Amino acid sequence: MQAFFRAIDDDKFHLIFSYQAQLGLRIGEVCKLHLSGINFQTRELTLKTEKAKVVDSLIIPMPLFTETVNFIRLHESQIEQAGGYLFFKDSNSIRKERFIGPNYVRGMFRRYVVKAGLDFTYDISDESSPDRATRSLHRLTTHSLRHYAITRFAKQTNGNLVLTCRFARHSDPSTAMTYINTDRQELYDQIGGTFGVSQALGIRVNCRHIIQQHIERCGHKNCAPERATPAVHGRFSCVYQ
């Protein structure tokens, strides 16, 4: 994530992607952010959830809020011309709407991903319409930033599903679960932590004790613990028998 943000050389897109990575906003929601939705006294952000069509609110983290205020001060005239939309369209844009277009943002995201050396594909699209050409499917998209935000929030709250659903603005907990990414090593570490390192060490010591007893009974000097193999019934058979 740090490599991606270091590659961004435009303050508008840095702020757009920061809202996605820190508050999990969907691409359509972040493009339509309006000054009227920001309470500059409480740092509260009010927005209409894109899918559920309901009004939700989130608190803007202080670093993100500071970046937002600085951006507004620097681009006050453009924001005013855009009717208060925070992320105004470019002056040469032919869009009817005064805010930046989602597809344009997606294109800039791809540009910065390539610049950061993070552009990886995993498959080719299977288009059902003969009029549409196949396209590469990229591992990282603008929606990946939303996944990142939700995963990070869930881990920070120790997997509190209720809070995570509120943060992600999901009415169905099962939907929020699909956004939380956990890698294999993290799963293994948690399994080990759950059953306790001391217990695992105790089992290991006990196994070595059983193997040593086999060596003493066997009488073969060359029968090392790693060469003593457990049989089906829990006994050990010597490799020289």
N, C-alpha and C positions, 0 to 999 in steps of 0.2 A: 504493500500500500504506500509506503514511503517513497519508493522508486517511482510510482505512478504520479504522485503529487509533485515530486521534484521535477518531473518532465513538463508540467503545466506552466506555460509562460504568459498566461492571460488571467487577470484578476477576476474577470467575470466567470470564467469556466472553473477556476479554482474554487470560487465560492459556491457555484452550482453543485459541483461534485462533493464539496464539503458538507452541504446540506443532505446529500444522499448518503454519504458515508457516516455521518454522525447522527442524523435523525431518521434515516431510512425512508426518505421521501421518494415516491415514484417519480418517473421522469415527467409525466404530465403535471404532477403537483408542483414540482420545483420550478418548472417553466412559468407557471402562473402565479408565483408568489407576488403578493401585493403589499404595499406599505400599510394598508389598512388592516392587514392581518397580523401585524407585529405590534405588540404592546411594549413600547420602549421604556416603560417604568418597571415592568415585571419580567421582561424578556420572554413573555408568553407568545407563542405562535399559534394562531387560529387558522385552520384550513379545512376545506371541504374534501373529505376522503374520496379519492377518485372512484373507487369501486363501490363502496357502500353508500355513497352520496349522502353522508352525514357530516356534521360539523364536529371536528376534533380539535384538541389543543395539545401542544407540547411545549416544554421549556427549552429555550435555546441556550446551549452551553456557553459560558462566558467567553471563551476564546472565539467561538463562532460568532457570537453576538458582536464582539469587538471588530472582527473582520467585516461583518455586515455594516456596521456603523461607518467604518472607514470607507467602504465601497460606496455607500450612499453619499457621503461627503464629496468623494472624488468624482462621482457621476450624477450629481444632483440635477443638472439640466437635462440629461438624457432620460433619467427616470421621470422627471416632470413631463417631458414631451410624450413619454409612453403612458401617461395617465396614471402613474404611480406603480406600474409594474416594475419590480426590482430588476428583473433580467430582461431588459429592453431588447428589441430586435436591432440588428445592424442597420445603419443608415441607408445602405444600398439594397436592403431586403424588399421583396415585392409582396410579402405577407400582408394580409388584411389585418390580422391581429397585431397588436402592438408589443406583445411579448415574444420572446425567442421561440423558435419552433423545435419541438422534440427531436425530429429527424436530424436537424442541424446539430443539435447537442450530441446525438448519437455519433454523428460523423466526427465531431471534434474529440469525443471520447476515444474512438478508434485511433485517431491520429496520435493522441497522447500515449495510448497503450503501445502502439508501434514504436514511438519515440523512446519509451521506457524499456523496450525489449521484452514486453510481456504479451505479445500477440501470438496466441496459440490456438489452433483449431482442433476439433475432435471428431468432426464428421462433415458430411455433405447433406444439404437439405433434400428431402424427398418431396418434391413439388407435385401436388395433385393436378394442378392446372398446366396444360401443355404450353400456355402462353408465358409461363414464368420459368426463367432459367434457374438451374440449381445454384446454390450459393454455399460458401463455407460457413460452418457453424463455429463461432468463437467461444472459447471458454469464459472470457471476460466480456461483459456487456455493462451498460449503465445499471441494469437491475442487479448486477453483482455487488454494487455498492450498497444497495438496500439489504441484500443478504448479509453482507459484512457487518452492517450496523446492527441488525437484529441478533446475529450470532454473538457479537461483542457484548451487547446489552444483556443477553441471556447468561453469558458466562460471568459477567460482572455482578449479576443478581443471584448467582448460584442456582441458575435454572428455574427461577420463579416464573412459572408459566403464565400466571395471572398478569403479572407486571409486563412480561414480554408481549402478551397479546395486546395489552393497552398501548405499549410502545409501538408495536407494529401496526396497530389499528386493525386487528383481525378479530372478527366475532367468533370464529371457530378455532379453538386451540390446536386442532390437528393441522390447520393451515400454517400456523406459526411454527409448528414443529418442523415442517419441511424446509423452513428458511434457516434453521440452526445447523451449521456445519460442524462436524466433529471428525477429526482425522483418526486414523487407526492407532497411531502411537498414543494419542491422548486417551483413547478408549482403553488401551492396554495399561497405561499409567493409572487410570482411575480404578481399574479392576484390581491392580496390585495394591493401590492405596486402600481400597475397600476391605480387602481381606488381611491387610497388615503385613508389613515387611518382616516383623519379628516372627510372625507365624510361619511365613515362607522360609525364613532362616532355620527355624526349628525343624521343619519337615526335611530340609536339606541335610541338617546335622544327623537326624535320625536315619535317613537313607544311607549316609556314609557309614554309620555305626553298623547297620545290617550287612553292608557289603564287606566291611572289615572282618566281621564275624565269619563270613563265608570264606575269606582268604585264610584265616587261622585254622578253620576246620579242614580246608582243602589240602593244605600242606604244600601246594605248588608255589615256589618263590616268585615265579614269573607271572602269577595271576594278579594283575593290577585291578583296582576298582573299575576302571573304564572298560576292562575286558571281561568283567563278570556280568553276565546278562541275566535279567530277571525272567523266570519262567512263568507260565500261565497261572500257576497256583501260588505265586508269591515267593517261591524259593529261587535260589540262584544256582545255575549250572556252570561248571568250570569249562573253559574252552579247551582244556587238555583232556577231558574225559571222553 
